Amino acid sequence: MATKLQFIKNVNVQTASSTVQITDCFTDNYDVYKIVISDWSTDGSGNFGQVRFIDSGGSSITTNYDYAYQQIMASYSFAEVRNTGATQFRGIGGQDQRTTYANMGCALYVFNPTDTSSYTFVKSQSSFTNSGDGLQGYKMIGVQKSTSDVTGIEFYMTASNIDFFRASVYGVK
């Protein structure tokens, strides 16, 4: 069965910001969404990109995230990380300064965000170049274990600002 992507919105940030929020992007029109991040770089190094959902009231959801990811590194052995009861998803990559190394790309799928009788699930694949560790890739799965009406998504860093961020949101038919 072929799928069709239905464009919803673009986000393009080119000034330093601690958080990038994509609001009002999830509706009852689709059960599955695809977010394609084609540019994500920071003003620091050694950071991890993190993700939270935004509820229909405009508040960040900060509890009940479970996730697991595989970190695939060119210069080290692979790693696997699991976390339960977290305040965010992690495992979509860590970024480096844009001026020195390539920025990140990511495909993130979100399942059932507005279904208040179901949890919201995610899966993603991402890659980037890190100044200390070289080429890296991540594969992540996760669940946000509440039945909130999720209408948006928030991206942020652990210890720096996001300098550049470009993403497109699609509904999957």
Helices and strands as residue ranges (DSSP letters): E 5-13, E 19-22, E 32-42, E 49-55, E 65-73, E 79-86, E 89-90, E 105-111, E 120-130, E 134-144, E 150-157, E 162-172
